[in-house]
Amino acid sequence: MAIVTTGDGSPTLYCEAVREHYHSTRDGAFTEALHKHVLPAWEYRLRGRPEAVVLDLCFGLGYNTLVLLWLLQRMGYAGRLQVWSPERDAALLAGLESFPYPAELAALRPVVRALARQRRWIDRKLRIEVVVSEARAFIAGLAGPVDIVFHDPFSPRCNPSLWTREFFAGYRRLGAADLLVTTYSTATAVRLGLFENGFRIYEHRPRARVRSSTLATLGRLPETEIDMELKKQRNLRAASLRD
């Protein structure tokens, strides 16, 4: 894999195996994690709550989890946090210790070191478990409830099995009553797969200059809800991805 500098100056990797970057090279690795995943999680689910369970799928370079910890430290969050994350590439995890993360994440080097070596970080308020596993097998064996899902695998083109209606049914099974799912994808097929599992679908337009993303929840959000039934009526060929 080759290290690539993204639009905000933070590094990511290009994966030759799937011919895709781990992050948007335009938006930036750090910026994408912050604005498409972490800030919505903070605003709509974490702020003011004494504890939460996060599923970070898939771990990859760990930006979503690390940027979440960075933000919670800045916000003075005093609650308890559990993060679960599958990652099938053990060699990638082992190499994280030498990855050149941006300066914002420098203070989290001990966490990165522990995850690279032991796949685990535990302290008084925080527990992170990264499991070397294929995501579908991991989800099948996970017990809920989960409050937040960072759905961030490679794209539907490269990794379609993690974007199907049947896969999203696993989130519905694991989810708390107001489960929040964040994802960078705005594809109608992806949104339909979530909608057909009972999620409300929202267009998320970050305040930063990054592209829109999708929020899905079993509760409600103060964002622009998408009328998915109307979308289906207007495009009769629209369909969710299926196993």
C-alpha positions in Angstrom: 0.0 0.0 0.0 1.2 3.5 -0.8 0.8 6.5 1.6 -1.1 9.4 0.0 -1.5 12.9 1.3 -5.2 13.9 1.2 -6.8 17.3 0.7 -6.5 18.5 4.3 -2.9 17.4 4.6 -3.6 14.2 6.6 -2.2 10.9 5.2 -4.2 7.9 4.1 -3.3 4.7 2.1 -4.1 3.5 -1.4 -5.0 -0.2 -1.3 -3.8 -1.9 -4.5 -5.9 -5.0 -3.8 -9.2 -3.1 -4.2 -7.8 -0.1 -6.1 -9.3 2.4 -3.7 -8.1 4.9 -1.1 -9.1 4.4 2.5 -10.4 8.0 2.6 -11.6 10.7 0.4 -8.5 12.3 -1.1 -10.5 15.5 -1.8 -12.1 15.9 1.6 -9.1 14.6 3.6 -8.8 11.7 6.0 -9.0 13.6 9.2 -11.7 16.0 7.9 -13.8 13.1 6.6 -13.7 11.2 9.9 -14.5 14.3 11.8 -17.4 15.7 9.8 -19.1 12.6 8.4 -18.8 10.4 11.4 -17.6 11.9 14.6 -19.4 15.2 14.9 -22.8 13.8 14.1 -22.2 11.1 16.7 -21.2 13.8 19.2 -24.1 16.1 18.4 -26.9 13.6 18.2 -25.9 10.7 20.5 -22.9 11.3 22.8 -23.4 14.8 24.1 -24.7 14.6 27.7 -24.9 10.8 27.8 -23.1 9.0 30.6 -22.1 6.0 28.4 -22.2 4.7 24.8 -21.3 1.7 22.7 -19.8 2.4 19.2 -19.3 0.0 16.4 -16.5 1.2 14.0 -16.9 -0.9 10.8 -14.2 -1.4 9.5 -11.2 -0.2 11.6 -8.8 0.3 8.7 -6.3 3.0 9.8 -8.5 3.8 12.8 -9.2 7.4 12.0 -12.9 7.3 13.0 -12.1 5.9 16.5 -9.0 8.1 17.0 -10.7 11.3 15.9 -13.6 10.4 18.2 -11.2 10.2 21.1 -9.6 13.4 20.1 -12.9 15.2 20.0 -14.1 13.8 23.3 -10.9 14.9 25.0 -11.5 18.4 23.6 -15.1 18.4 24.7 -14.2 17.2 28.2 -16.5 14.1 27.9 -16.6 12.3 31.2 -18.7 9.3 30.2 -17.8 5.7 29.6 -17.2 4.6 26.0 -16.9 1.1 24.5 -15.7 0.8 20.9 -15.9 -2.5 19.0 -14.3 -2.8 15.6 -13.6 -5.7 13.1 -10.7 -5.5 10.7 -9.7 -8.5 8.5 -6.2 -7.2 7.6 -4.0 -8.2 10.5 -0.9 -6.9 8.7 -2.5 -3.5 8.4 -3.2 -3.4 12.1 0.4 -4.4 13.0 1.7 -1.6 10.8 -0.3 1.2 12.5 2.4 1.9 15.0 4.6 3.4 12.2 1.8 5.2 10.3 2.4 9.0 10.1 -0.9 10.2 11.7 -1.5 14.0 11.7 -0.3 16.2 14.6 -3.8 16.3 16.0 -3.6 12.7 16.9 -0.1 12.7 18.4 -1.3 12.4 22.0 -3.0 9.2 21.1 0.2 7.3 20.1 -0.1 5.1 23.2 -3.6 4.0 22.1 -2.3 3.3 18.6 0.6 1.3 20.0 -1.6 -0.8 22.1 -4.1 -1.5 19.3 -1.3 -2.4 16.9 0.3 -4.8 19.4 -2.6 -6.2 21.5 -5.7 -5.1 19.6 -7.0 -3.6 22.8 -6.9 -0.5 24.9 -8.6 -0.3 28.3 -8.6 2.4 30.9 -11.0 3.7 33.6 -13.5 5.2 31.1 -12.6 3.7 27.7 -12.4 0.2 26.2 -11.5 -0.4 22.6 -11.5 -3.9 21.1 -10.3 -4.5 17.5 -10.9 -8.0 16.4 -9.2 -9.6 13.4 -12.3 -10.8 11.6 -14.4 -10.6 8.5 -17.1 -8.0 9.2 -20.1 -10.2 8.6 -18.9 -12.9 10.9 -18.1 -10.3 13.6 -21.6 -8.7 13.4 -23.2 -12.1 13.6 -21.5 -12.8 16.9 -21.8 -9.4 18.5 -24.4 -8.7 21.2 -26.0 -5.3 21.5 -27.2 -2.8 22.2 -25.1 -0.5 20.0 -25.7 3.2 20.1 -23.6 4.4 17.1 -22.2 2.7 14.0 -19.5 4.3 11.9 -20.2 2.4 8.6 -17.0 2.9 6.7 -15.9 -0.1 4.6 -14.6 0.1 1.1 -17.2 1.3 -1.4 -20.2 -0.8 -2.7 -18.3 -1.2 -5.9 -15.3 -2.8 -4.2 -17.0 -4.5 -1.2 -20.7 -5.0 -2.0 -21.3 -7.7 0.6 -21.1 -5.0 3.4 -23.7 -2.8 1.8 -26.7 -5.1 1.4 -30.2 -5.0 2.9 -29.4 -8.3 4.7 -26.2 -6.9 6.2 -28.0 -3.8 7.5 -30.5 -6.1 9.2 -27.6 -6.9 11.5 -27.5 -3.3 12.6 -31.2 -3.3 13.3 -30.8 -6.4 15.4 -27.9 -4.9 17.4 -29.2 -1.3 17.7 -30.5 0.6 20.6 -33.8 2.2 20.2 -32.2 5.4 18.7 -29.3 3.8 17.0 -27.4 6.2 14.7 -25.6 5.0 11.6 -23.2 7.3 9.8 -21.7 6.6 6.3 -20.0 8.5 3.6 -22.1 6.9 0.9 -25.1 8.8 -0.6 -26.0 6.0 -3.1 -29.8 5.4 -3.3 -29.2 1.6 -3.2 -27.4 2.0 0.2 -30.1 4.3 1.6 -32.8 1.9 0.5 -31.1 -1.0 2.2 -31.1 1.0 5.5 -34.7 2.3 4.9 -36.0 -1.2 4.3 -34.7 -2.2 7.7 -36.7 0.5 9.5 -34.2 3.4 9.5 -35.1 7.0 8.8 -32.7 8.4 6.3 -31.2 11.9 6.5 -29.0 14.0 4.1 -26.1 15.3 6.2 -24.5 18.4 4.9 -21.5 19.2 7.0 -20.7 22.8 7.8 -17.1 22.3 6.5 -16.5 22.2 2.8 -16.9 18.5 2.4 -19.4 16.5 0.4 -22.7 15.4 1.8 -23.1 12.1 3.5 -25.8 9.9 5.0 -27.2 9.6 8.5 -29.7 6.8 9.4 -31.4 6.3 12.7 -34.1 4.3 14.4 -35.0 7.5 16.1 -35.2 11.1 14.7 -32.7 13.8 13.9 -32.9 17.6 13.3 -31.6 17.1 9.8 -33.2 17.0 6.4 -35.1 13.7 6.2 -35.3 12.0 2.8 -38.7 10.7 1.7 -37.5 7.3 0.6 -41.0 6.2 -0.5 -41.2 9.1 -2.8 -37.8 8.3 -4.2 -39.0 4.7 -5.0 -42.1 6.1 -6.7 -40.1 8.4 -8.9 -37.5 5.8 -9.8 -39.2 2.4 -10.2 -35.8 0.8 -11.0 -34.2 1.9 -7.7 -33.4 -1.1 -5.5 -31.3 -2.0 -2.5 -28.3 -4.2 -2.8 -29.1 -7.8 -1.9 -27.0 -10.8 -0.9 
